[in-house]
Every structure is written in structure tokens, then in C-alpha cells.
Amino acid sequence: MRGVIVKRMSWFALLLVILAADAQAQRRGGTTRRKTATTTTTTTETVDSSDVVNPATGNPVTPPPAQPDVNAASLRQDGVGAPVGPVVDTPRKSLRIDGVTARNSVRDRTPIDYDNIREDDKFWEKRVWQVLDIREKMNLPFQYNVEDENGVNQLFINILLSSIKSGEIQAFAPIDDRFTTPMTYEEIQTKTSGEERTVRSIDPVTGEEKMVTTRDEFDPRTIVQYKIKEVWVFDKEASALKVRILGIAPMVSRMNEDGSLRASIPLFWVYYPDLRPVLAKFDVYNQNNDAASMSWEDLFEMRFFSSFVVKENNAYNREIKDYIKDGTMRLLEGQAIKDKIFNKEQDLWQY
């Protein structure tokens, strides 16, 4: 009898434990639901309220708008982040000293004037056209595609294009090399990037569909050659052979359908005496010593570049490629023209 009573008491105790656990779980669920409702209410009040107090400092805080203001102006100078308006490519100036000491960016340098050569003192003269290939080792500074501390790109073709765009120098059409037909920057853009075309575009912010004007982007790295027109003259008064660069033209490559090179033609001509003041303001990259720099005008005047002759002034007004088909023989013929100019000065002296 005693065992039966003990067994019944054990079952009763187990039942009480189960009931107590169920009641506690219901209380926890109700509390959670009440907390969720309170949180939802608080969140709704936070959104609807215009004055929110920071619980940490007690200061009023203005909540951010629910959606970004599409009419707000961008704080960046280049227009990135603004929903409307064109993107402007502005130089990014360095805000700290990029080096051990501050670099003295001398922008008011002027080139040295040429010695005056009178018409009666020109004893001998020869005009030649040369091609400068930037892929040669001596011409590697022409590939220096970085920005200086003022955010100005140092690539030579970019210096030419920016000077033409700003109106510092005048470009001439490549219909001849006598600088007869002025050429505008818009015409150069058409030749490098194609005509402007209107396409349909969708604004990623507003989803509005609109028509925009665009054109292909020009890659300046495609310019790998420059044609140089220069004249060699022997000055009787100075008894010296002098050279004067007359013009520089970037060359663009025209390809065949099979990918082979069809021809390299001038993009535009610039008159070198007009270009000298611009080139004197920009430094040339020195691959041996960053502290020793010179201007682009110094590079051309001191002949720190490698080139090969493609034409000399002749009766038929033709280039070397017009009467010599083999590439190696063309280079040898161009070198022979250089040697003839050098020997001309040496033959005028008697020892």
C-alpha cells in the first residue's frame, strides 16, 4: 500500500513540473510579443517624429531622409555623384608633399631665343622629315603617362591636346605640312573619337528614360609615332651647322580588315616655334634620376630622342618608301641622308 502511494505522488510531482514549464513558456512568449509591439511602436514614432533625442548625449538629432535627394548638387568638382549634368575632367591636385621636399613647379619658364640667321648667311640648307617612335628605348619618356602634383597629365600627346583645347597653340590640318589650314579641337576630336551620336539612356536613380549625346573615348596610348619636319642650315657668320624644328605631327595608324597595318598618317600639325613656350613649362621624366629633370623644350633642342629619316627635299617630292620597298634598306637610306648632312659640315673645313 505504501509503494502505491509513493508511486502516485511521483506522477503528481512530474505533472506539476510539466504544467509549470508550460506556463513559464507562455509567459515568455507573451513578453516577447509585448516587446516586439513596443519596439514597433517606438520605431514608428521615431520615423514620424521630427525631433529625435540621442540617448547617449541628450542632444536633438535630425534623422536622414528616407530617400536620397535627387535634386541635391554634388560636392565633388568633377560632378561624380550628381544625378544630372556632364562629368568634368578636372585635375586632382596633391594635398600633401609627394616626396622629401616640395617640388618647385616652375610654370613661368620661357625658352631661349634662337640665334638670328640672316638670309645672306645661309650658305647651305637641307629639309628633312623624320619619324620618332616612342617604343624605342631612348624615347621612353614619351610614354610617361602619370600626373604631376598639380594633377596635370605628363603624356606628350595629352600635353599637345590640352594646349590646343585651351587655345595656347594652333593646330593645322594634315592636308599639307606647310601650316596652311587651321584645325579646331572639335575637328581633332571627330578624327580621334568619331562623330557624336545620340543614344537612349535610363537614369539609374530616377528610372527616367532620356536621350544623351555621346562619342567613343580616345585612347592616347595608340599614338606611338610622331613626324618631325626640320631644316638644317649652315650659318656662314657662326661657321656652324644648325638645325631648326619646324613642325611636329602625331601619327595615327590605319588598319586593314585582316588587322595588318595599312598606313600611318599625321593626325594634325603644330608649328614648333609656337609650341616651345608650352613645352618649356613641362618636365620630362628622367629614368635614371628623378631629381634631375629637364623640360620638353630642352629635350627637343638638345636632340635627346631617336628618330629615322623618311624623306628629304627632292625633285619628285617623294618619301623613301615610294622608291625603296624593303624596310631595312629604307633605314639604311635614311642613315645615309643623316651622314650626308654631317659630312657636309666636315667638308667645309680645311686642316
PLY file of the C-alpha trace (Angstrom):
ply
format ascii 1.0
element vertex 351
property float x
property float y
property float z
element edge 350
property int vertex1
property int vertex2
end_header
0.00 0.00 0.00
2.81 2.36 0.86
4.51 1.72 -2.53
1.33 2.62 -4.40
1.06 5.93 -2.57
4.69 6.80 -3.32
4.23 5.98 -6.99
1.13 8.22 -7.26
2.94 11.11 -5.56
5.80 10.80 -8.09
3.40 11.02 -11.01
1.70 14.04 -9.44
5.02 15.82 -8.96
6.00 15.15 -12.59
2.68 16.59 -13.77
3.22 19.74 -11.71
6.68 20.22 -13.27
5.26 19.93 -16.81
2.46 22.41 -16.06
4.89 24.89 -14.55
7.21 24.70 -17.59
4.28 25.25 -19.96
3.10 28.28 -18.01
6.60 29.78 -17.99
6.92 29.32 -21.76
3.61 31.09 -22.32
4.71 33.97 -20.12
7.98 34.30 -22.11
6.12 34.31 -25.44
3.73 36.98 -24.24
6.59 39.14 -23.03
8.38 38.79 -26.36
5.24 39.74 -28.24
4.74 42.75 -25.99
8.38 43.82 -26.50
8.01 43.45 -30.27
4.91 45.57 -30.25
6.65 48.18 -28.12
9.65 48.21 -30.45
7.39 48.59 -33.47
5.61 51.45 -31.82
8.88 53.13 -30.91
10.19 52.70 -34.45
7.02 54.20 -35.87
7.32 57.10 -33.50
10.95 57.56 -34.50
10.09 57.76 -38.18
7.11 60.01 -37.65
8.83 62.32 -35.16
10.83 65.27 -36.44
12.83 65.76 -33.25
14.81 62.74 -32.12
16.97 62.80 -28.99
20.26 60.93 -28.83
20.02 58.77 -25.69
23.79 58.94 -25.17
24.18 62.75 -25.26
20.64 64.02 -24.86
21.05 66.34 -27.87
18.38 66.57 -30.58
19.23 64.73 -33.80
17.71 65.32 -37.23
17.01 61.95 -38.92
18.19 61.48 -42.54
15.58 61.50 -45.31
14.02 58.19 -46.23
15.18 58.55 -49.87
18.19 60.40 -51.30
17.50 63.87 -52.61
17.93 63.53 -56.36
17.97 67.33 -56.78
20.92 67.85 -54.42
24.10 69.15 -56.05
27.20 67.03 -55.93
30.00 68.15 -53.63
32.70 66.84 -55.99
34.19 69.17 -58.53
34.20 66.56 -61.28
30.45 66.07 -60.99
30.64 62.40 -59.91
27.66 61.59 -57.73
25.35 64.17 -59.25
22.30 62.67 -60.96
22.34 65.22 -63.76
24.97 67.25 -65.55
28.07 66.30 -67.54
31.17 64.82 -65.95
34.04 67.31 -65.99
37.60 66.04 -66.07
39.40 68.32 -63.61
42.99 67.88 -62.40
43.34 66.39 -58.94
45.99 68.41 -57.13
48.04 66.69 -54.44
47.11 67.92 -50.95
50.37 66.78 -49.35
54.05 66.94 -50.29
54.66 63.97 -52.56
58.34 63.50 -51.79
61.11 64.51 -49.42
60.80 68.20 -50.26
58.23 70.29 -52.06
58.85 70.19 -55.79
59.28 73.59 -57.38
56.80 73.53 -60.24
58.14 76.37 -62.36
55.39 77.26 -64.83
56.76 80.63 -65.95
59.83 79.34 -67.78
60.42 80.77 -71.23
62.58 79.20 -73.95
65.84 80.84 -75.03
65.52 82.77 -78.25
67.17 81.35 -81.33
70.25 82.97 -82.81
69.32 85.22 -85.68
70.39 83.81 -89.05
70.39 86.33 -91.87
69.23 85.28 -95.30
72.61 86.14 -96.80
74.43 83.96 -94.24
72.61 80.75 -95.22
75.38 79.02 -97.14
73.67 75.62 -97.38
70.26 74.23 -96.37
68.53 70.85 -96.35
64.95 69.97 -95.30
64.28 66.51 -93.91
61.32 64.69 -92.37
61.93 62.20 -89.57
59.73 59.79 -87.60
60.11 59.42 -83.84
58.93 56.05 -82.50
58.17 56.13 -78.75
58.68 52.36 -78.50
62.42 52.79 -78.88
64.41 52.75 -75.65
65.71 56.31 -75.97
62.16 57.61 -76.48
60.62 56.05 -73.36
59.92 59.48 -71.76
57.20 59.94 -74.40
55.33 57.04 -72.73
55.36 58.60 -69.24
51.61 58.52 -68.52
51.26 59.86 -64.94
50.01 63.03 -63.26
52.23 65.55 -61.52
51.49 67.20 -58.15
49.12 69.65 -59.84
47.14 66.85 -61.46
48.37 67.57 -64.99
48.99 64.51 -67.14
52.58 64.24 -68.41
51.94 62.15 -71.53
53.25 64.10 -74.52
50.14 63.68 -76.68
47.97 64.88 -73.77
50.14 67.99 -73.45
49.55 68.74 -77.13
45.80 68.14 -76.95
45.31 70.17 -73.77
47.30 73.08 -75.25
45.17 73.02 -78.39
41.97 72.82 -76.34
42.97 75.82 -74.19
43.94 77.87 -77.25
47.63 78.19 -76.35
48.69 76.77 -79.71
47.04 76.41 -83.11
46.68 73.05 -84.82
46.83 72.72 -88.60
45.16 70.20 -90.88
47.39 67.41 -92.26
46.44 68.12 -95.88
49.98 69.50 -96.20
52.94 70.24 -93.93
53.14 73.96 -94.67
50.68 75.02 -91.90
48.10 76.46 -94.29
44.74 75.29 -92.89
43.87 75.84 -89.19
42.18 72.97 -87.41
39.88 73.23 -84.37
39.90 70.98 -81.32
36.41 69.70 -82.23
37.71 68.54 -85.59
40.53 66.67 -83.86
38.00 65.02 -81.55
35.98 63.90 -84.55
39.06 62.27 -86.10
40.12 60.52 -82.87
36.78 59.61 -81.28
34.32 59.71 -84.18
31.16 61.73 -84.64
28.84 62.49 -81.73
25.74 60.29 -81.66
22.53 60.42 -79.66
21.54 57.26 -77.81
18.75 56.33 -75.43
19.76 56.07 -71.76
17.96 55.26 -68.49
18.78 57.24 -65.34
19.74 54.68 -62.64
18.35 56.93 -59.86
15.01 58.09 -61.20
14.47 55.40 -63.84
13.68 58.12 -66.35
14.45 57.38 -70.00
16.15 60.19 -71.91
18.33 60.85 -74.94
22.02 61.64 -74.33
24.84 62.65 -76.66
28.00 60.54 -76.52
31.09 59.60 -78.51
33.83 56.97 -78.29
36.70 57.55 -75.87
40.10 58.29 -77.37
43.00 56.20 -76.07
46.17 58.35 -76.18
48.35 55.26 -75.93
47.51 54.45 -79.55
49.81 57.32 -80.63
53.20 55.62 -80.94
54.88 57.77 -83.61
55.47 61.46 -84.31
56.59 63.01 -87.56
59.09 65.86 -87.28
59.78 68.38 -90.02
63.10 70.19 -89.63
65.63 72.16 -91.61
69.42 72.00 -91.39
71.26 75.21 -92.32
74.92 76.20 -92.33
75.41 79.69 -90.93
78.41 81.42 -92.51
78.65 84.03 -89.78
78.83 81.44 -86.97
80.58 78.83 -89.17
78.31 76.16 -87.72
75.64 73.78 -88.90
72.35 74.48 -87.08
69.02 72.69 -87.02
65.56 74.18 -86.57
62.49 72.04 -85.95
59.55 73.44 -87.90
56.66 71.15 -87.01
55.51 68.08 -85.08
52.64 65.80 -86.04
51.29 62.80 -84.08
50.75 59.78 -86.31
47.65 57.56 -86.25
47.62 54.04 -87.63
45.05 52.86 -90.17
44.48 49.11 -90.19
43.22 46.72 -92.84
40.31 44.36 -92.31
42.72 41.50 -91.55
44.42 43.53 -88.79
47.54 44.43 -90.75
48.88 47.98 -90.85
47.79 49.87 -93.94
49.41 53.26 -93.30
50.38 55.78 -90.64
49.12 59.29 -91.35
49.51 62.59 -89.46
46.64 63.49 -87.15
47.42 67.21 -87.15
50.43 69.52 -87.38
51.62 72.03 -84.79
54.14 74.76 -85.51
57.10 74.04 -83.24
58.19 77.68 -82.59
54.67 78.31 -81.25
54.88 75.13 -79.17
58.21 75.95 -77.49
56.76 78.20 -74.71
54.31 75.43 -73.78
56.92 72.67 -73.75
59.21 74.77 -71.55
56.64 74.53 -68.71
56.55 70.73 -68.50
59.29 68.49 -67.15
60.48 65.32 -68.83
60.74 62.04 -66.93
64.34 61.01 -66.27
64.54 57.24 -65.87
68.00 57.45 -64.29
67.47 60.21 -61.71
64.14 61.68 -60.57
65.90 64.70 -59.04
67.50 65.72 -62.35
64.80 66.90 -64.71
64.62 68.97 -67.86
61.80 70.44 -69.89
60.33 69.05 -73.07
61.77 72.04 -74.90
65.25 71.07 -73.69
64.73 67.52 -74.91
64.00 68.62 -78.47
66.65 71.34 -78.59
69.39 69.07 -77.24
68.26 66.22 -79.51
67.66 63.72 -76.69
65.50 61.50 -78.88
65.96 58.81 -81.51
64.43 59.08 -84.99
64.91 57.88 -88.55
64.68 59.87 -91.77
61.70 59.12 -94.02
62.09 61.94 -96.54
64.44 64.62 -97.78
63.63 67.52 -100.04
63.90 66.13 -103.58
62.82 66.87 -107.12
59.99 64.31 -107.11
58.73 65.27 -103.60
58.50 61.63 -102.58
59.35 59.72 -99.45
61.89 56.93 -99.17
59.14 54.29 -99.04
57.96 55.38 -102.50
61.12 54.15 -104.21
62.50 51.60 -101.71
60.20 48.76 -100.66
62.47 46.83 -98.29
62.26 48.08 -94.71
65.92 47.50 -93.88
67.05 49.33 -96.98
64.82 52.27 -96.04
66.58 52.60 -92.70
69.96 52.44 -94.41
68.90 55.10 -96.90
67.71 57.35 -94.07
71.02 56.87 -92.25
72.85 57.76 -95.47
70.95 61.06 -95.60
71.99 61.79 -91.99
75.61 61.01 -92.81
75.47 63.28 -95.85
74.29 66.18 -93.67
77.01 65.50 -91.09
79.75 65.21 -93.70
78.64 68.45 -95.34
79.80 70.44 -92.32
83.05 68.50 -92.05
83.89 69.00 -95.74
83.67 72.78 -95.40
86.72 72.85 -93.11
90.35 72.62 -94.20
93.06 71.29 -91.89
0 1
1 2
2 3
3 4
4 5
5 6
6 7
7 8
8 9
9 10
10 11
11 12
12 13
13 14
14 15
15 16
16 17
17 18
18 19
19 20
20 21
21 22
22 23
23 24
24 25
25 26
26 27
27 28
28 29
29 30
30 31
31 32
32 33
33 34
34 35
35 36
36 37
37 38
38 39
39 40
40 41
41 42
42 43
43 44
44 45
45 46
46 47
47 48
48 49
49 50
50 51
51 52
52 53
53 54
54 55
55 56
56 57
57 58
58 59
59 60
60 61
61 62
62 63
63 64
64 65
65 66
66 67
67 68
68 69
69 70
70 71
71 72
72 73
73 74
74 75
75 76
76 77
77 78
78 79
79 80
80 81
81 82
82 83
83 84
84 85
85 86
86 87
87 88
88 89
89 90
90 91
91 92
92 93
93 94
94 95
95 96
96 97
97 98
98 99
99 100
100 101
101 102
102 103
103 104
104 105
105 106
106 107
107 108
108 109
109 110
110 111
111 112
112 113
113 114
114 115
115 116
116 117
117 118
118 119
119 120
120 121
121 122
122 123
123 124
124 125
125 126
126 127
127 128
128 129
129 130
130 131
131 132
132 133
133 134
134 135
135 136
136 137
137 138
138 139
139 140
140 141
141 142
142 143
143 144
144 145
145 146
146 147
147 148
148 149
149 150
150 151
151 152
152 153
153 154
154 155
155 156
156 157
157 158
158 159
159 160
160 161
161 162
162 163
163 164
164 165
165 166
166 167
167 168
168 169
169 170
170 171
171 172
172 173
173 174
174 175
175 176
176 177
177 178
178 179
179 180
180 181
181 182
182 183
183 184
184 185
185 186
186 187
187 188
188 189
189 190
190 191
191 192
192 193
193 194
194 195
195 196
196 197
197 198
198 199
199 200
200 201
201 202
202 203
203 204
204 205
205 206
206 207
207 208
208 209
209 210
210 211
211 212
212 213
213 214
214 215
215 216
216 217
217 218
218 219
219 220
220 221
221 222
222 223
223 224
224 225
225 226
226 227
227 228
228 229
229 230
230 231
231 232
232 233
233 234
234 235
235 236
236 237
237 238
238 239
239 240
240 241
241 242
242 243
243 244
244 245
245 246
246 247
247 248
248 249
249 250
250 251
251 252
252 253
253 254
254 255
255 256
256 257
257 258
258 259
259 260
260 261
261 262
262 263
263 264
264 265
265 266
266 267
267 268
268 269
269 270
270 271
271 272
272 273
273 274
274 275
275 276
276 277
277 278
278 279
279 280
280 281
281 282
282 283
283 284
284 285
285 286
286 287
287 288
288 289
289 290
290 291
291 292
292 293
293 294
294 295
295 296
296 297
297 298
298 299
299 300
300 301
301 302
302 303
303 304
304 305
305 306
306 307
307 308
308 309
309 310
310 311
311 312
312 313
313 314
314 315
315 316
316 317
317 318
318 319
319 320
320 321
321 322
322 323
323 324
324 325
325 326
326 327
327 328
328 329
329 330
330 331
331 332
332 333
333 334
334 335
335 336
336 337
337 338
338 339
339 340
340 341
341 342
342 343
343 344
344 345
345 346
346 347
347 348
348 349
349 350
